[in-house]
Amino acid sequence: GLAIAAFAAAGAAVPQARIRVDLELVLAVDISRSMDFDEHTLQRNGYVEAFRHDQVINALLSGPEGRIAVTYMEWANDARQVIPWTIIDSKEAAHDFADRIAAEPVYSERRTSISGALYEAVNLIEGNDIVSHRQVIDVSGDGANNSGPPVEESRDFALKRDITINGLPILLNANGPRQGYDIDHLDRYYKHCVIGGEGAFIAPVYDLKHLAATIRKKLVLEIARLEVEP
C-alpha cells in the first residue's frame, strides 16, 4: 500500500508537458486619455483586422512549431490582461482571437506608464506554461512614460531575460504637442528608451489611416523573424 501511495504521489508531481510555440507575443496597447475614443477604436480595430488578415495568419503558421501564443493587454497608469494567453495554430484560432478583441468594450484611463506595462508583460511571459523560441513585447502608445518607475529600468529588466521589445509609436500630431500630452519626436524616444533586444524595431504611425496596415506589417515582421538565424 505504501509503495502504491508513494508512486501515486510521485506521479502527481510530474509537471504537465509545457506547450511549445514559435513565439510568445504580448500585445501591450496604450489606452491612456491622450487618445480619444475614435483613436482607441481605430487602434483596437487595427489589431482585429490584423488577426483576420491572411498575410498575418500565414506568418503565424509558418514557423517550425506552426503556432504562436499571444495575449492582449491594455495599459495606461495600470496594465490589465484583457485576453489571456491564446494559442494560434489555425486560421479559425486567429479569427476567434480577433473576434474576442472586437468584443471588448473600449475605455480609457489617465496617465501613461510604459514601465508598468513592460513589468506586467514580463510577468505574463514568465507566469505562463508555454515554451517558445522567442518572446516579444509589442508596445503601442502615443506618449512618453509619465508614471511609475523609469522606462529604461523596465526595458533593461525585460532585456536581461532575453525578451525583445518592439514599438509602435503613434505620432498623430507631428507638428507639435497637443493638450500637453504628445511629445516631439516620440519615434526617437521609443528608439532610445523603450525598444531593445535582438532585431528590435519601431514602426511609427503618422496617420491613423495607416494604423491597421502598420500593425499588420509589424506583426508579420515580428513573426517572420522566426525564420532568421541569428
MIDRENSE-809433 format. One line per 10 residues: their letters; for each residue y negated, z, x negated of N, C-alpha, C, O. Coordinates in Angstrom, 2 decimals. Example, Ala and Ser with C-alpha at 12.3 -4.5 7.8 and 13.67 -1.06 7.14 Angstrom:
2
as = 5.69:7.80:-13.19:4.50:7.80:-12.30:3.30:7.80:-13.20:3.32:8.46:-14.24 | 2.25:7.08:-12.85:1.06:7.14:-13.67:-0.03:7.87:-12.90:-1.14:8.04:-13.41
END
This chain:
230
glaiaafaaa = 1.20:0.00:-0.83:0.00:0.00:0.00:-1.24:0.00:-0.86:-2.19:-0.74:-0.61 | -1.22:0.86:-1.91:-2.40:0.95:-2.78:-2.65:-0.39:-3.46:-3.80:-0.84:-3.56 | -1.57:-1.02:-3.93:-1.73:-2.30:-4.64:-2.36:-3.34:-3.70:-3.25:-4.09:-4.10 | -1.89:-3.35:-2.45:-2.42:-4.33:-1.49:-3.91:-4.03:-1.23:-4.74:-4.93:-1.17 | -4.21:-2.73:-1.06:-5.60:-2.33:-0.80:-6.50:-2.75:-1.97:-7.60:-3.26:-1.78 | -5.98:-2.51:-3.20:-6.77:-2.85:-4.39:-6.99:-4.37:-4.46:-8.07:-4.85:-4.80 | -5.93:-5.10:-4.12:-6.01:-6.56:-4.16:-7.02:-7.05:-3.12:-7.82:-7.95:-3.38 | -6.98:-6.45:-1.94:-7.91:-6.84:-0.87:-9.35:-6.57:-1.29:-10.24:-7.37:-1.06 | -9.55:-5.39:-1.93:-10.90:-5.04:-2.37:-11.39:-6.04:-3.43:-12.54:-6.48:-3.41 | -10.47:-6.39:-4.34:-10.84:-7.35:-5.39:-11.18:-8.70:-4.75:-12.14:-9.37:-5.14
gaavpqarir = -10.38:-9.07:-3.76:-10.60:-10.34:-3.07:-11.96:-10.36:-2.41:-12.65:-11.38:-2.42 | -12.36:-9.23:-1.83:-13.65:-9.16:-1.12:-14.82:-9.34:-2.08:-15.89:-9.80:-1.70 | -14.59:-8.96:-3.35:-15.68:-9.00:-4.32:-15.90:-10.39:-4.91:-16.89:-10.63:-5.59 | -14.96:-11.32:-4.63:-15.11:-12.67:-5.20:-16.35:-13.32:-4.59:-16.44:-13.43:-3.36 | -17.30:-13.76:-5.42:-18.53:-14.34:-4.85:-18.25:-15.66:-4.14:-17.33:-16.40:-4.50 | -19.05:-15.94:-3.14:-18.95:-17.23:-2.45:-19.28:-18.33:-3.46:-20.11:-18.14:-4.34 | -18.61:-19.49:-3.32:-18.97:-20.62:-4.16:-20.40:-21.01:-3.82:-20.75:-21.17:-2.65 | -21.24:-21.15:-4.85:-22.63:-21.48:-4.58:-22.78:-22.98:-4.35:-22.05:-23.79:-4.93 | -23.71:-23.33:-3.50:-23.91:-24.73:-3.14:-24.57:-25.45:-4.31:-25.56:-24.96:-4.85 | -24.03:-26.59:-4.69:-24.60:-27.36:-5.80:-25.42:-28.52:-5.23:-24.95:-29.27:-4.38
vdlelvlavd = -26.66:-28.66:-5.72:-27.52:-29.76:-5.29:-28.22:-30.34:-6.52:-28.19:-29.76:-7.60 | -28.86:-31.50:-6.33:-29.60:-32.11:-7.43:-30.91:-31.38:-7.69:-31.33:-31.24:-8.84 | -31.56:-30.93:-6.62:-32.90:-30.40:-6.73:-33.12:-29.30:-5.71:-32.73:-29.44:-4.55 | -33.76:-28.21:-6.13:-34.29:-27.21:-5.18:-35.79:-27.44:-5.14:-36.47:-27.36:-6.16 | -36.31:-27.71:-3.95:-37.71:-28.08:-3.80:-38.40:-27.15:-2.81:-38.01:-27.06:-1.64 | -39.44:-26.45:-3.29:-40.27:-25.64:-2.39:-41.53:-26.44:-2.07:-42.30:-26.76:-2.98 | -41.74:-26.76:-0.80:-42.98:-27.40:-0.37:-43.94:-26.27:-0.02:-43.77:-25.61:1.01 | -44.94:-26.05:-0.86:-45.89:-24.94:-0.67:-47.20:-25.53:-0.17:-47.96:-26.11:-0.95 | -47.47:-25.37:1.13:-48.54:-26.10:1.80:-49.69:-25.16:2.16:-49.49:-24.14:2.81 | -50.88:-25.53:1.73:-52.10:-24.74:1.94:-52.53:-24.80:3.40:-52.70:-25.89:3.96
isrsmdfdeh = -52.70:-23.63:4.03:-53.21:-23.62:5.41:-54.50:-22.80:5.49:-54.83:-22.23:6.53 | -55.25:-22.75:4.35:-56.47:-21.94:4.36:-57.55:-22.59:5.23:-57.48:-23.78:5.53 | -58.53:-21.81:5.61:-59.58:-22.24:6.54:-60.45:-23.37:6.02:-61.17:-24.00:6.79 | -60.38:-23.62:4.73:-61.24:-24.66:4.18:-60.88:-26.04:4.73:-61.66:-26.99:4.60 | -59.70:-26.16:5.34:-59.34:-27.40:6.02:-59.40:-27.14:7.52:-58.99:-26.08:8.00 | -59.91:-28.11:8.26:-60.00:-27.91:9.71:-58.67:-28.26:10.38:-57.72:-28.70:9.73 | -58.62:-28.08:11.69:-57.37:-28.27:12.44:-56.82:-29.69:12.25:-55.62:-29.87:12.05 | -57.72:-30.69:12.30:-57.27:-32.09:12.16:-56.66:-32.32:10.78:-55.66:-33.04:10.64 | -57.28:-31.71:9.76:-56.76:-31.89:8.40:-55.40:-31.22:8.25:-54.49:-31.76:7.63 | -55.28:-30.01:8.83:-53.96:-29.34:8.80:-52.91:-30.19:9.50:-51.78:-30.31:9.02
tlqrngyvea = -53.28:-30.76:10.62:-52.33:-31.57:11.39:-51.92:-32.80:10.59:-50.74:-33.16:10.55 | -52.90:-33.45:9.96:-52.60:-34.64:9.14:-51.69:-34.27:7.97:-50.77:-35.01:7.63 | -51.97:-33.12:7.36:-51.16:-32.68:6.22:-49.72:-32.43:6.68:-48.77:-32.89:6.06 | -49.59:-31.71:7.77:-48.26:-31.42:8.34:-47.53:-32.73:8.66:-46.36:-32.90:8.33 | -48.25:-33.64:9.32:-47.63:-34.91:9.70:-47.23:-35.75:8.49:-46.29:-36.54:8.55 | -47.97:-35.57:7.38:-47.62:-36.29:6.16:-46.22:-35.92:5.69:-45.45:-36.78:5.25 | -45.89:-34.63:5.77:-44.54:-34.18:5.38:-43.50:-34.64:6.40:-42.38:-35.01:6.03 | -43.87:-34.60:7.66:-42.94:-35.05:8.72:-42.59:-36.52:8.49:-41.41:-36.90:8.50 | -43.61:-37.34:8.30:-43.38:-38.78:8.08:-42.55:-39.02:6.83:-41.68:-39.89:6.81 | -42.83:-38.24:5.78:-42.11:-38.45:4.52:-40.60:-38.26:4.70:-39.81:-39.06:4.20
frhdqvinal = -40.21:-37.21:5.42:-38.77:-36.94:5.56:-38.10:-37.86:6.59:-36.89:-37.82:6.77 | -38.93:-38.69:7.26:-38.35:-39.70:8.14:-38.33:-41.07:7.48:-37.82:-42.04:8.04 | -38.88:-41.14:6.27:-39.06:-42.44:5.61:-37.84:-42.79:4.77:-37.34:-41.98:4.00 | -37.36:-44.04:4.95:-36.14:-44.47:4.25:-36.26:-44.35:2.73:-35.29:-44.01:2.05 | -37.45:-44.63:2.20:-37.65:-44.57:0.75:-37.37:-43.15:0.24:-36.72:-42.97:-0.80 | -37.86:-42.15:0.97:-37.65:-40.75:0.59:-36.18:-40.38:0.78:-35.56:-39.75:-0.08 | -35.63:-40.78:1.92:-34.23:-40.44:2.23:-33.29:-41.04:1.19:-32.36:-40.38:0.73 | -33.54:-42.30:0.80:-32.69:-42.94:-0.22:-32.77:-42.18:-1.54:-31.76:-42.01:-2.24 | -33.98:-41.72:-1.88:-34.15:-40.95:-3.12:-33.38:-39.62:-3.03:-32.72:-39.21:-3.98 | -33.48:-38.96:-1.86:-32.81:-37.66:-1.66:-31.32:-37.76:-1.92:-30.70:-36.84:-2.46
lsgpegriav = -30.74:-38.89:-1.53:-29.28:-39.03:-1.57:-28.79:-39.70:-2.85:-27.59:-39.89:-3.03 | -29.73:-40.07:-3.76:-29.35:-40.93:-4.89:-28.91:-40.18:-6.14:-28.43:-40.80:-7.08 | -29.07:-38.85:-6.16:-28.71:-38.09:-7.37:-27.21:-37.91:-7.50:-26.46:-38.27:-6.59 | -26.77:-37.35:-8.63:-25.33:-37.14:-8.87:-24.64:-36.32:-7.78:-23.49:-36.61:-7.44 | -25.32:-35.31:-7.22:-24.70:-34.48:-6.17:-24.89:-35.10:-4.78:-24.19:-34.75:-3.83 | -25.84:-36.03:-4.68:-26.07:-36.71:-3.40:-26.76:-35.85:-2.35:-26.70:-36.15:-1.16 | -27.43:-34.78:-2.80:-28.13:-33.92:-1.83:-29.13:-33.04:-2.55:-28.99:-32.74:-3.73 | -30.15:-32.62:-1.79:-31.12:-31.67:-2.33:-31.23:-30.49:-1.35:-30.75:-30.56:-0.22 | -31.86:-29.42:-1.83:-32.18:-28.29:-0.95:-33.70:-28.19:-0.90:-34.37:-28.29:-1.93 | -34.24:-28.01:0.30:-35.70:-27.96:0.46:-36.08:-26.83:1.42:-35.37:-26.56:2.38
tymewandar = -37.22:-26.20:1.14:-37.76:-25.20:2.07:-39.25:-25.47:2.23:-39.91:-25.93:1.30 | -39.78:-25.19:3.42:-41.19:-25.45:3.74:-41.89:-24.12:3.90:-41.53:-23.30:4.74 | -42.92:-23.92:3.06:-43.63:-22.66:3.03:-45.12:-22.92:3.23:-45.66:-23.88:2.68 | -45.79:-22.10:4.02:-47.24:-22.24:4.20:-47.92:-21.04:3.56:-47.38:-19.93:3.58 | -49.10:-21.27:3.01:-49.78:-20.17:2.31:-51.30:-20.30:2.48:-51.85:-21.38:2.64 | -51.93:-19.13:2.45:-53.39:-19.03:2.38:-53.62:-17.79:1.53:-53.46:-17.85:0.31 | -53.99:-16.67:2.16:-54.05:-15.42:1.41:-52.63:-14.90:1.18:-52.34:-14.32:0.13 | -51.76:-15.10:2.16:-50.34:-14.72:2.05:-49.50:-15.98:2.20:-49.96:-17.01:2.69 | -48.25:-15.88:1.77:-47.34:-17.01:1.90:-46.21:-16.64:2.87:-45.74:-15.50:2.86 | -45.79:-17.60:3.69:-44.63:-17.32:4.56:-43.72:-18.54:4.59:-44.18:-19.68:4.66
qvipwtiids = -42.44:-18.28:4.52:-41.44:-19.34:4.58:-41.31:-19.76:6.04:-40.88:-18.97:6.88 | -41.67:-20.98:6.34:-41.68:-21.47:7.73:-40.31:-22.03:8.09:-39.78:-21.76:9.17 | -39.74:-22.82:7.19:-38.41:-23.40:7.43:-37.52:-23.00:6.26:-37.83:-23.31:5.11 | -36.42:-22.31:6.56:-35.56:-21.78:5.48:-34.92:-22.90:4.66:-35.02:-24.08:5.00 | -34.27:-22.51:3.58:-33.58:-23.49:2.72:-32.67:-24.37:3.57:-31.86:-23.88:4.36 | -32.82:-25.66:3.40:-32.07:-26.64:4.18:-31.45:-27.64:3.22:-32.13:-28.17:2.34 | -30.18:-27.89:3.38:-29.50:-28.90:2.54:-29.69:-30.26:3.21:-29.35:-30.44:4.38 | -30.23:-31.19:2.45:-30.40:-32.55:2.99:-29.43:-33.47:2.26:-29.59:-33.78:1.08 | -28.43:-33.90:3.01:-27.36:-34.71:2.42:-27.09:-35.96:3.25:-26.09:-36.64:3.05 | -27.99:-36.26:4.20:-27.81:-37.43:5.05:-29.15:-37.77:5.70:-30.09:-36.97:5.68
keaahdfadr = -29.22:-38.96:6.26:-30.43:-39.38:6.99:-30.68:-38.44:8.16:-31.82:-38.07:8.45 | -29.59:-38.04:8.84:-29.72:-37.15:10.00:-30.32:-35.80:9.59:-31.18:-35.26:10.28 | -29.85:-35.28:8.45:-30.35:-33.98:7.98:-31.84:-34.08:7.64:-32.61:-33.16:7.91 | -32.25:-35.20:7.05:-33.66:-35.40:6.70:-34.51:-35.48:7.97:-35.57:-34.86:8.04 | -34.04:-36.23:8.97:-34.77:-36.36:10.24:-34.86:-35.01:10.95:-35.88:-34.67:11.54 | -33.78:-34.26:10.88:-33.75:-32.94:11.52:-34.79:-32.01:10.86:-35.49:-31.26:11.54 | -34.87:-32.08:9.54:-35.85:-31.26:8.80:-37.27:-31.66:9.22:-38.12:-30.80:9.45 | -37.50:-32.96:9.32:-38.82:-33.47:9.76:-39.15:-32.96:11.17:-40.28:-32.55:11.43 | -38.16:-32.99:12.05:-38.38:-32.53:13.43:-38.75:-31.05:13.46:-39.58:-30.62:14.26 | -38.12:-30.27:12.59:-38.40:-28.83:12.56:-39.81:-28.56:12.06:-40.48:-27.65:12.55
iaaepvyser = -40.27:-29.35:11.08:-41.66:-29.19:10.62:-42.61:-29.56:11.76:-43.59:-28.86:12.01 | -42.30:-30.65:12.44:-43.18:-31.15:13.51:-43.30:-30.14:14.65:-44.33:-30.08:15.32 | -42.25:-29.37:14.87:-42.22:-28.43:16.00:-43.01:-27.15:15.74:-43.30:-26.39:16.67 | -43.37:-26.91:14.48:-44.09:-25.67:14.14:-45.54:-25.74:14.61:-46.19:-26.77:14.44 | -46.06:-24.66:15.21:-47.48:-24.68:15.58:-48.37:-24.69:14.34:-48.04:-24.07:13.32 | -49.49:-25.38:14.42:-50.44:-25.44:13.29:-51.39:-24.26:13.41:-52.00:-24.06:14.46 | -51.53:-23.49:12.35:-52.53:-22.43:12.38:-53.08:-22.23:10.97:-52.53:-22.74:10.00 | -54.19:-21.49:10.87:-54.78:-21.33:9.54:-55.21:-19.90:9.31:-55.37:-19.11:10.24 | -55.41:-19.58:8.03:-55.80:-18.24:7.62:-56.93:-18.34:6.60:-57.20:-19.41:6.06 | -57.57:-17.21:6.35:-58.65:-17.20:5.36:-58.10:-17.13:3.93:-56.96:-16.73:3.69
rtsisgalye = -58.95:-17.53:3.02:-58.75:-17.39:1.58:-57.61:-18.25:1.03:-56.79:-18.79:1.77 | -57.61:-18.36:-0.31:-56.70:-19.27:-0.99:-56.05:-18.54:-2.15:-56.70:-18.32:-3.18 | -54.80:-18.15:-2.01:-54.11:-17.50:-3.13:-52.98:-18.40:-3.62:-51.83:-18.27:-3.19 | -53.34:-19.32:-4.52:-52.31:-20.19:-5.12:-51.32:-19.32:-5.89:-50.12:-19.57:-5.88 | -51.84:-18.28:-6.56:-50.96:-17.41:-7.36:-49.93:-16.72:-6.46:-48.75:-16.65:-6.81 | -50.36:-16.23:-5.31:-49.43:-15.61:-4.36:-48.37:-16.60:-3.91:-47.20:-16.25:-3.77 | -48.80:-17.85:-3.67:-47.86:-18.89:-3.24:-46.83:-19.17:-4.33:-45.64:-19.35:-4.03 | -47.27:-19.21:-5.59:-46.34:-19.51:-6.68:-45.32:-18.38:-6.86:-44.13:-18.63:-7.05 | -45.80:-17.13:-6.82:-44.85:-15.99:-6.94:-43.82:-16.03:-5.82:-42.63:-15.81:-6.05 | -44.28:-16.31:-4.59:-43.36:-16.33:-3.45:-42.38:-17.50:-3.59:-41.20:-17.35:-3.27
avnliegndi = -42.86:-18.64:-4.07:-41.97:-19.80:-4.25:-40.87:-19.48:-5.27:-39.72:-19.86:-5.08 | -41.24:-18.79:-6.36:-40.23:-18.40:-7.36:-39.20:-17.47:-6.71:-38.00:-17.61:-6.94 | -39.67:-16.52:-5.91:-38.74:-15.62:-5.19:-37.78:-16.40:-4.31:-36.59:-16.10:-4.26 | -38.29:-17.41:-3.62:-37.45:-18.21:-2.73:-36.37:-18.95:-3.52:-35.22:-19.04:-3.08 | -36.75:-19.46:-4.69:-35.78:-20.20:-5.52:-34.73:-19.23:-6.09:-33.54:-19.53:-6.10 | -35.20:-18.07:-6.56:-34.26:-17.14:-7.22:-33.41:-16.37:-6.22:-32.36:-15.84:-6.57 | -33.87:-16.31:-4.97:-33.16:-15.50:-3.99:-32.16:-16.26:-3.14:-31.51:-15.67:-2.27 | -32.02:-17.57:-3.37:-31.06:-18.32:-2.53:-29.71:-18.39:-3.23:-29.55:-17.92:-4.35 | -28.73:-18.99:-2.56:-27.38:-19.06:-3.16:-27.07:-20.50:-3.54:-25.97:-21.01:-3.31 | -28.09:-21.16:-4.13:-27.97:-22.58:-4.45:-28.09:-22.76:-5.96:-28.88:-22.08:-6.62
vshrqvidvs = -27.31:-23.68:-6.50:-27.40:-24.05:-7.91:-27.89:-25.49:-7.97:-27.42:-26.34:-7.22 | -28.84:-25.76:-8.89:-29.35:-27.13:-8.95:-29.62:-27.54:-10.38:-29.72:-26.71:-11.28 | -29.74:-28.86:-10.58:-30.10:-29.40:-11.89:-31.57:-29.12:-12.18:-31.95:-28.91:-13.33 | -32.41:-29.12:-11.13:-33.84:-28.90:-11.32:-34.42:-28.10:-10.18:-33.94:-28.15:-9.05 | -35.48:-27.33:-10.49:-36.21:-26.57:-9.47:-37.68:-26.98:-9.55:-38.27:-26.98:-10.63 | -38.24:-27.32:-8.41:-39.62:-27.79:-8.37:-40.39:-27.08:-7.26:-39.89:-26.92:-6.15 | -41.62:-26.65:-7.58:-42.54:-26.15:-6.57:-43.62:-27.21:-6.40:-44.25:-27.63:-7.37 | -43.82:-27.63:-5.17:-44.77:-28.69:-4.86:-45.94:-28.04:-4.12:-45.83:-27.72:-2.94 | -47.07:-27.85:-4.81:-48.22:-27.13:-4.23:-49.25:-28.13:-3.74:-49.76:-28.93:-4.52 | -49.58:-28.09:-2.45:-50.70:-28.90:-1.97:-51.81:-27.96:-1.54:-51.56:-26.92:-0.94
gdgannsgpp = -53.06:-28.34:-1.86:-54.18:-27.48:-1.48:-55.50:-28.15:-1.72:-55.59:-29.16:-2.42 | -56.56:-27.58:-1.13:-57.87:-28.21:-1.28:-58.89:-27.27:-1.92:-60.10:-27.50:-1.83 | -58.41:-26.20:-2.57:-59.36:-25.29:-3.20:-58.75:-24.58:-4.39:-57.56:-24.68:-4.66 | -59.63:-23.86:-5.10:-59.20:-23.08:-6.26:-58.69:-21.72:-5.79:-58.98:-21.28:-4.68 | -57.93:-21.07:-6.66:-57.44:-19.72:-6.37:-58.64:-18.77:-6.21:-59.45:-18.65:-7.13 | -58.75:-18.09:-5.06:-59.85:-17.13:-4.91:-59.37:-15.79:-4.37:-60.14:-15.00:-3.83 | -58.07:-15.54:-4.53:-57.49:-14.31:-4.02:-56.21:-14.02:-4.79:-55.49:-14.94:-5.18 | -55.91:-12.73:-5.00:-54.68:-12.38:-5.71:-54.83:-12.51:-7.22:-55.94:-12.68:-7.72 | -53.70:-12.43:-7.95:-53.75:-12.47:-9.43:-54.25:-13.83:-9.94:-54.33:-14.79:-9.17 | -54.58:-13.91:-11.24:-55.00:-15.20:-11.82:-53.89:-16.24:-11.68:-52.71:-15.94:-11.84
veesrdfalk = -54.29:-17.47:-11.39:-53.29:-18.51:-11.13:-52.50:-18.85:-12.39:-51.31:-19.16:-12.30 | -53.15:-18.80:-13.57:-52.42:-19.15:-14.81:-51.24:-18.21:-15.05:-50.19:-18.61:-15.55 | -51.44:-16.94:-14.67:-50.39:-15.92:-14.84:-49.15:-16.28:-13.99:-48.02:-16.20:-14.47 | -49.40:-16.67:-12.76:-48.27:-17.01:-11.86:-47.63:-18.32:-12.29:-46.41:-18.49:-12.18 | -48.45:-19.25:-12.77:-47.89:-20.52:-13.27:-46.94:-20.23:-14.43:-45.81:-20.74:-14.46 | -47.39:-19.42:-15.39:-46.56:-19.13:-16.57:-45.28:-18.39:-16.18:-44.23:-18.57:-16.80 | -45.39:-17.55:-15.15:-44.23:-16.82:-14.63:-43.16:-17.81:-14.16:-41.97:-17.62:-14.42 | -43.59:-18.86:-13.47:-42.65:-19.89:-13.00:-42.11:-20.72:-14.17:-40.92:-21.03:-14.22 | -43.00:-21.08:-15.09:-42.58:-21.95:-16.20:-41.56:-21.26:-17.10:-40.67:-21.92:-17.64 | -41.68:-19.94:-17.26:-40.70:-19.20:-18.07:-39.31:-19.28:-17.47:-38.31:-19.10:-18.17
rditinglpi = -39.25:-19.56:-16.19:-37.96:-19.69:-15.51:-37.52:-21.14:-15.39:-36.62:-21.47:-14.61 | -38.16:-22.02:-16.16:-37.83:-23.45:-16.16:-38.04:-24.11:-14.80:-37.35:-25.06:-14.44 | -38.99:-23.59:-14.05:-39.33:-24.20:-12.76:-40.56:-25.08:-12.98:-41.55:-24.64:-13.57 | -40.50:-26.32:-12.53:-41.62:-27.25:-12.66:-42.56:-27.09:-11.47:-42.11:-26.91:-10.33 | -43.87:-27.17:-11.73:-44.85:-27.11:-10.64:-45.62:-28.43:-10.62:-46.24:-28.81:-11.62 | -45.57:-29.12:-9.50:-46.37:-30.33:-9.30:-47.47:-30.04:-8.29:-47.33:-29.14:-7.46 | -48.56:-30.80:-8.35:-49.70:-30.52:-7.49:-50.15:-31.70:-6.65:-50.08:-32.85:-7.08 | -50.60:-31.39:-5.45:-51.18:-32.38:-4.55:-52.58:-31.88:-4.19:-52.80:-31.39:-3.08 | -53.55:-32.01:-5.12:-54.89:-31.54:-4.79:-55.55:-32.47:-3.77:-55.53:-33.70:-3.93 | -56.12:-31.88:-2.74:-56.75:-32.66:-1.68:-58.27:-32.58:-1.87:-58.88:-31.55:-1.64
llnangprqg = -58.85:-33.70:-2.30:-60.29:-33.75:-2.62:-60.98:-34.60:-1.56:-61.27:-35.77:-1.77 | -61.23:-33.98:-0.41:-61.74:-34.75:0.72:-63.22:-35.02:0.59:-63.74:-35.97:1.18 | -63.90:-34.18:-0.17:-65.34:-34.35:-0.29:-65.67:-34.44:-1.76:-66.11:-33.46:-2.38 | -65.45:-35.61:-2.32:-65.60:-35.77:-3.77:-67.07:-35.70:-4.20:-67.35:-35.60:-5.39 | -68.01:-35.76:-3.22:-69.43:-35.79:-3.58:-70.01:-34.41:-3.85:-71.18:-34.30:-4.23 | -69.23:-33.37:-3.66:-69.76:-32.04:-3.93:-69.16:-31.02:-2.99:-68.58:-31.39:-1.96 | -69.29:-29.74:-3.32:-68.69:-28.70:-2.49:-69.28:-28.69:-1.08:-70.47:-28.95:-0.89 | -68.44:-28.37:-0.09:-68.97:-28.25:1.27:-68.63:-26.85:1.76:-67.56:-26.32:1.45 | -69.50:-26.28:2.50:-69.29:-24.96:3.12:-68.87:-23.91:2.10:-68.26:-22.90:2.45 | -69.22:-24.14:0.84:-68.85:-23.16:-0.17:-67.36:-23.09:-0.45:-66.91:-22.17:-1.13
ydidhldryy = -66.59:-24.03:0.07:-65.13:-23.97:-0.11:-64.65:-24.85:-1.26:-63.99:-24.37:-2.18 | -64.99:-26.14:-1.20:-64.43:-27.08:-2.17:-65.00:-26.80:-3.56:-66.08:-26.24:-3.69 | -64.26:-27.20:-4.58:-64.84:-27.12:-5.92:-64.86:-28.53:-6.49:-64.02:-29.36:-6.15 | -65.82:-28.77:-7.37:-65.85:-30.08:-8.04:-64.62:-30.19:-8.93:-64.15:-29.21:-9.49 | -64.11:-31.39:-9.04:-63.02:-31.68:-9.98:-61.78:-30.82:-9.73:-61.18:-30.28:-10.66 | -61.41:-30.70:-8.47:-60.20:-29.92:-8.15:-58.97:-30.52:-8.84:-58.04:-29.80:-9.20 | -58.99:-31.86:-9.02:-57.86:-32.50:-9.70:-57.72:-31.96:-11.13:-56.61:-31.70:-11.59 | -58.88:-31.78:-11.82:-58.82:-31.23:-13.19:-58.33:-29.78:-13.16:-57.55:-29.35:-14.01 | -58.82:-29.05:-12.17:-58.42:-27.64:-12.04:-56.89:-27.54:-11.88:-56.23:-26.74:-12.54 | -56.34:-28.37:-10.99:-54.88:-28.38:-10.79:-54.17:-28.74:-12.08:-53.16:-28.13:-12.44
khcviggega = -54.70:-29.74:-12.77:-54.06:-30.21:-14.00:-54.02:-29.11:-15.06:-53.00:-28.93:-15.73 | -55.14:-28.38:-15.21:-55.23:-27.39:-16.29:-54.69:-26.01:-15.93:-54.23:-25.28:-16.80 | -54.75:-25.66:-14.65:-54.43:-24.28:-14.26:-53.19:-24.11:-13.38:-52.60:-23.03:-13.34 | -52.80:-25.17:-12.67:-51.76:-24.99:-11.65:-50.42:-25.61:-12.03:-49.39:-24.95:-11.95 | -50.43:-26.89:-12.45:-49.16:-27.56:-12.69:-48.60:-27.23:-14.07:-49.31:-26.72:-14.93 | -47.32:-27.51:-14.26:-46.69:-27.29:-15.56:-45.19:-27.50:-15.48:-44.62:-27.62:-14.39 | -44.58:-27.55:-16.63:-43.13:-27.76:-16.68:-42.81:-29.21:-17.02:-43.70:-30.05:-17.14 | -41.53:-29.47:-17.17:-41.09:-30.78:-17.61:-41.48:-31.87:-16.61:-41.14:-31.79:-15.43 | -42.19:-32.88:-17.10:-42.56:-34.01:-16.24:-43.53:-33.67:-15.12:-43.63:-34.41:-14.15 | -44.25:-32.55:-15.25:-45.16:-32.13:-14.17:-46.28:-33.15:-13.99:-46.74:-33.76:-14.96
fiapvydlkh = -46.72:-33.33:-12.74:-47.79:-34.28:-12.48:-48.60:-33.85:-11.26:-48.15:-33.03:-10.46 | -49.80:-34.45:-11.13:-50.58:-34.25:-9.90:-50.68:-35.60:-9.18:-50.65:-36.66:-9.80 | -50.81:-35.52:-7.87:-51.04:-36.71:-7.04:-52.25:-36.41:-6.16:-52.09:-35.90:-5.05 | -53.47:-36.70:-6.65:-54.66:-36.34:-5.89:-54.81:-37.18:-4.61:-54.39:-38.33:-4.57 | -55.40:-36.58:-3.60:-55.69:-37.27:-2.34:-57.20:-37.25:-2.14:-57.81:-36.18:-2.05 | -57.81:-38.43:-2.06:-59.27:-38.51:-1.91:-59.66:-38.87:-0.47:-60.83:-38.78:-0.09 | -58.67:-39.26:0.32:-58.96:-39.69:1.68:-57.74:-39.35:2.53:-56.61:-39.69:2.17 | -57.96:-38.69:3.65:-56.83:-38.26:4.48:-55.98:-39.43:4.98:-54.80:-39.26:5.29 | -56.60:-40.62:5.05:-55.81:-41.80:5.48:-54.64:-42.04:4.52:-53.61:-42.59:4.90 | -54.84:-41.60:3.25:-53.81:-41.87:2.24:-52.86:-40.68:2.05:-51.94:-40.74:1.23
laatirkklv = -53.08:-39.63:2.80:-52.31:-38.40:2.56:-50.81:-38.62:2.75:-50.01:-38.24:1.90 | -50.43:-39.22:3.87:-49.00:-39.40:4.16:-48.33:-40.25:3.08:-47.24:-39.94:2.61 | -49.01:-41.34:2.68:-48.44:-42.22:1.65:-48.33:-41.49:0.31:-47.36:-41.69:-0.43 | -49.32:-40.65:0.00:-49.30:-39.91:-1.26:-48.17:-38.89:-1.27:-47.47:-38.74:-2.27 | -48.00:-38.19:-0.15:-46.90:-37.22:-0.05:-45.56:-37.93:-0.23:-44.67:-37.44:-0.92 | -45.44:-39.09:0.39:-44.19:-39.86:0.30:-43.91:-40.26:-1.15:-42.81:-40.07:-1.67 | -44.93:-40.84:-1.79:-44.75:-41.29:-3.18:-44.42:-40.11:-4.08:-43.58:-40.20:-4.97 | -45.11:-38.99:-3.83:-44.92:-37.81:-4.66:-43.49:-37.29:-4.53:-42.86:-36.94:-5.53 | -42.97:-37.24:-3.31:-41.60:-36.77:-3.10:-40.61:-37.69:-3.79:-39.65:-37.23:-4.41 | -40.83:-38.99:-3.67:-39.91:-39.95:-4.31:-39.92:-39.73:-5.82:-38.86:-39.73:-6.46
leiarlevep = -41.12:-39.55:-6.39:-41.22:-39.31:-7.84:-40.50:-38.02:-8.23:-39.77:-37.98:-9.21 | -40.72:-36.96:-7.44:-40.10:-35.67:-7.75:-38.59:-35.78:-7.71:-37.88:-35.23:-8.56 | -38.11:-36.48:-6.72:-36.66:-36.56:-6.52:-36.05:-37.55:-7.50:-34.99:-37.30:-8.07 | -36.73:-38.68:-7.71:-36.17:-39.74:-8.55:-36.09:-39.32:-10.02:-35.32:-39.89:-10.79 | -36.88:-38.33:-10.41:-36.84:-37.85:-11.80:-35.47:-37.29:-12.17:-35.19:-37.05:-13.34 | -34.63:-37.08:-11.17:-33.27:-36.61:-11.44:-32.54:-37.57:-12.36:-31.70:-37.16:-13.16 | -32.89:-38.87:-12.23:-32.18:-39.89:-13.00:-32.64:-39.89:-14.46:-31.95:-40.41:-15.33 | -33.81:-39.30:-14.71:-34.40:-39.39:-16.05:-33.79:-38.32:-16.96:-33.89:-37.12:-16.69 | -33.18:-38.78:-18.03:-32.64:-37.83:-19.02:-33.81:-37.32:-19.86:-34.67:-38.11:-20.25 | -33.86:-36.02:-20.15:-34.98:-35.50:-20.99:-34.97:-36.15:-22.37:-35.83:-35.84:-23.20
END
